[in-house]
Amino acid sequence: MNKKKLLIIFAIVVIFIVVGIIGILYFTTDMFKSNEALFWKYFAKASDIYQVLLDDKLVMQQEFKQNNSYISDGNLSLTITQGENSVKKLDLKTATRHSANTNRTLSNISLMNGELDIFNVSYINSDDIYAIKCDEVTPIYIGFRNSNINELMAKYDIDTNLDILEIGNFSTILSVLSLDENQKEHLKDTYLPIILKNIPENQYTLSKQQISIDDTIYVTNEYKVNITSDNIKQIFLDILNALKLDNDTLLMLSNKFLDLQLGEDYTDTEKLKTKITSIIEKVEQTDMQNDIYIYVYEKDGQTIETKIEISDLFTLIYDNATGKKSIIIEFKNNNVINSNENNAIIDLNKYEENIKEEYTVTRIEIEKEITNNNMITFRLIPDINEEQNIIVQVNLSNIQNNSFVNSMLATINMSDEEKSKIIQISYDTSTTKTNEIEEIEELTDANTVIANNYSKEEFVPFITKWNELFANKINEKLEILGFTNF
């Protein structure tokens, strides 16, 4: 074999080896991947955010309650601390029973004075009727029929400018939100290319950044994409136009809307196409002004933080670096104020120089401990510059021996110039499956005042008077418990 042939063979072998090495490196490292490919690779890993928003134990508990007859007893305490010495406390007991045979639920709430029950309210869900009763006001149930809820709203001149979803069970909502693998693949194959096509490659960047999570500094790769308002508008239009031709997704949506008991405008695919056309026309006429920035922070192949910003409006941060998963959502409220502090006449020719913008930021935090995954913490901070917040801690248990125990503690911290106020609400419940349930009353037109059956002129004066009597009764009981002038 001459040297030329040996050289060619050697070159081919080298090329195969190099290609093989590059292939291995491509699939096992990030060395040769584009900024775009790396961004979407690590952004996809943030999909486990749903584990914070939707707890598995909550899903199992709701399915348990949906499929079984059960009894549930609870204790609720309300403690109000104002200043240094003033403390008031309310205790309530709850008792719920549900029959899987009739699908009826009865709940009783009792205000306690020590061991003495001094005030009662009961609630029944019977078929699609939801109603409450307070015997000290009137010994009959008062409520509404859930079917055709939008007609009821219109009847009482309540204009929401949107369709109100009828009350449904948690399992139904979960089924609406869930997708099978084929549906996920179809949506990904159909709509992800539309998104990718409308974001130019030069809008993806890669840099080294230091970030702080729970006071720990991480040196990370920051993958960033800037999606301009023009990109966003075109993505919306392309997706909506594709959706009009996508019979598989239209059928899936119509079935989910049917589960939610929406009208034909949503459950009939042809009418749904008409709705989509209307949305397209509105998007075309909308002047979108806010860009979206998405940051993905990766360390050692793991996505430890994802941040989404809509300029001057909204920021969402998902952290997954330590023994917990947390979500922080911040809303910016833009307030324009006059900066002419000397009260001089404003020069209209220099209007922009006489005003300034100030932001108040509302923050929502959701945190789930991985090591103690029974605990979920919610925090609401109306204004991060004020010392006021709401903290809710929820403990959900697994189902054992056909029962489960949950607890909740909510703390509301309030303050003004004179004194601070702390409101604490604790609620513990125990739920157990049972094969024997006392008969739960069936609600009908004959034994229940149902808002759907009356005109506005008939029902509004009645319910207004009922509310007045109910409030008076509550105030009487609160006075007994020492809640006067508090």
C-alpha positions, -999 to +999 in steps of 0.1 A: +000+000+000+016+032-011+021+062+011-006+082-005-032+056+003-019+053+039-022+090+042-058+090+030-067+062+053-050+079+082-068+111+075-101+094+074-095+076+107-084+109+123-115+126+110-138+098+124-120+100+157-123+138+158-160+137+148-165+110+174-148+131+201-168+162+191-200+141+192-192+128+227-183+163+239-215+178+224-237+153+242-218+153+274-206+189+277-216+223+267-184+232+248-198+234+213-234+243+219-248+277+208-260+302+233-295+295+221-293+257+226-277+261+260-303+286+271-332+263+263-314+232+277-311+248+312-343+267+310-362+234+305-347+222+338-368+248+357-400+230+348-399+214+382-413+247+395-447+229+395-436+209+425-437+242+445-470+253+431-488+220+433-481+197+461-485+159+456-500+154+490-527+180+483-536+163+451-539+129+469-560+144+497-584+160+473-588+127+453-593+109+486-621+133+496-637+131+462-639+093+462-648+086+498-673+095+525-655+112+553-657+132+585-634+162+592-631+180+625-611+212+630-601+238+656-595+274+645-580+301+668-578+338+661-555+358+683-552+396+679-523+414+697-524+452+697-496+472+713-478+455+742-507+445+765-539+441+746-546+405+735-579+391+723-587+355+712-615+337+694-619+300+692-641+282+666-648+245+659-655+231+625-672+198+617-676+186+581-691+154+567-694+143+531-714+115+516-699+099+485-733+082+478-753+115+475-722+138+468-735+162+495-713+180+520-723+196+553-701+219+574-709+235+607-689+263+622-693+271+659-680+301+678-669+290+712-669+307+746-647+283+765-665+250+761-698+267+753-711+270+717-726+305+714-730+310+676-735+286+646-733+288+609-738+258+586-731+253+549-744+227+525-734+217+490-762+197+475-758+189+437-751+223+422-767+243+451-743+261+475-760+276+506-755+288+542-778+290+572-777+309+605-806+298+627-804+330+648-811+350+616-835+327+597-839+289+599-836+283+562-807+279+538-798+308+514-776+304+484-773+300+447-774+274+419-740+270+403-752+262+368-754+292+345-735+313+370-728+340+343-766+344+337-770+349+374-743+376+374-760+394+345-794+391+362-780+411+391-762+436+369-728+424+380-706+430+350-672+413+352-663+416+316-652+380+316-667+346+320-668+333+356-659+297+359-685+276+377-674+262+411-658+228+405-640+202+425-603+202+428-600+169+408-617+185+378-593+214+379-563+191+381-576+171+351-580+203+331-544+213+339-529+179+332-516+168+298-507+133+286-473+126+270-488+127+234-503+161+241-471+175+255-451+163+225-477+177+201-476+211+218-438+211+219-434+201+182-461+225+170-455+257+190-419+257+203-405+262+167-427+292+164-411+307+195-376+299+184-381+312+149-392+346+163-362+352+186-330+360+167-298+342+177-280+374+186-305+380+214-291+351+234-260+358+254-237+339+278-216+354+306-201+345+340-220+359+369-220+358+407-254+354+423-265+352+459-291+327+471-298+326+509-265+345+515-245+320+496-224+332+466-224+311+435-202+316+404-225+306+375-229+306+338-257+332+330-277+323+299-299+353+289-324+361+262-340+394+255-375+389+239-385+423+225-421+436+224-421+431+187-409+395+191-437+389+217-464+403+195-453+382+165-451+351+186-487+356+199-499+362+164-481+332+149-492+309+177-529+320+175-529+316+137-514+281+140-539+273+167-568+280+143-555+253+120-545+228+148-576+206+151-559+183+177-552+212+201-586+228+194-603+195+203-582+191+234-591+227+245-628+222+238-628+191+260-611+208+288-635+238+286-664+212+286-650+198+319-651+234+333-687+236+322-682+266+299-706+275+271-706+266+234-684+296+226-656+275+241-667+239+237-676+241+200-644+241+180-658+263+152-670+289+177-637+286+195-619+295+162-641+326+160-630+335+195-594+331+185-599+353+154-613+380+177-582+377+199-559+379+169-576+412+158-571+426+194-534+416+194-529+432+160-543+465+174-523+463+206-492+484+210-469+462+231-443+481+249-426+458+274-397+435+266-392+402+284-358+392+298-352+356+309-320+347+329-310+311+336-281+305+360-263+272+357-236+257+379-220+223+374-247+213+349-276+223+373-300+251+369-300+268+403-319+300+395-343+312+368-354+348+366-381+363+343-385+401+341-411+421+322-396+456+323-410+479+349-439+455+356-430+421+370-402+398+381-403+361+389-374+343+405-372+305+410-344+293+432-334+256+434-300+257+449-303+246+485-325+223+505-356+241+494-374+254+463-386+289+464-405+313+441-404+351+445-428+372+425-425+410+425-450+434+410-440+470+404-466+497+409-456+528+391-466+561+409-461+594+392-457+623+417-450+660+414-414+668+423-420+705+426-417+706+463-417+744+467-453+745+454-442+770+427-461+772+394-452+742+373-435+751+340-456+732+314-428+735+289-406+715+313-433+691+325-411+660+324-386+678+347-413+685+373-424+649+378-407+618+390-417+582+391-417+561+423-423+524+425-439+505+452-431+468+450-454+440+461-437+407+468-451+372+470-428+344+482-436+307+481-411+283+497-411+245+500-386+227+522-372+197+503-358+180+535-392+186+552-416+185+523-446+187+546-440+224+551-450+251+525-446+288+534-463+317+517-454+353+523-472+384+510-455+417+514-478+445+501-449+470+500-413+460+506-406+494+521-432+489+548-431+467+579-463+448+570-467+413+558-487+381+558-470+348+564-489+315+559-473+282+569-491+250+558-483+214+569-498+187+548-496+150+558-496+118+538-527+096+540-522+068+565-548+044+577-575+062+557-569+095+574-547+126+573-540+156+595-532+191+583-523+224+600-521+260+590-507+291+608-513+325+593-496+356+608-506+391+597-482+419+608-497+454+607-483+487+620-491+524+620-477+554+637-494+546+670-491+509+675-485+476+659-511+448+655-504+411+650-532+388+639-526+350+642-549+324+628-542+287+634-563+259+620-558+222+626-580+196+609-583+158+610-600+139+582-610+103+583-628+080+558-660+065+571-686+041+559-714+055+579-726+091+573-757+107+589-782+119+563-773+152+548-803+174+539-811+178+502-815+214+491-843+222+468-863+251+455-889+243+482-866+245+513-839+270+501-839+306+491-820+303+458-809+336+442-814+322+407-851+319+413-858+356+421-855+389+404-830+415+415-858+436+430-870+406+451-837+392+463-815+422+469-836+438+497-840+403+513-802+395+513-794+431+524-816+427+554-802+392+561-767+406+560-776+433+584-792+409+609-762+385+606-737+413+613-757+424+644-757+389+657-720+385+653-714+418+670-735+407+700-714+375+703-681+395+700-692+418+728-697+387+750-662+377+743-648+412+750-642+423+714-656+458+719-638+488+705-609+467+694 
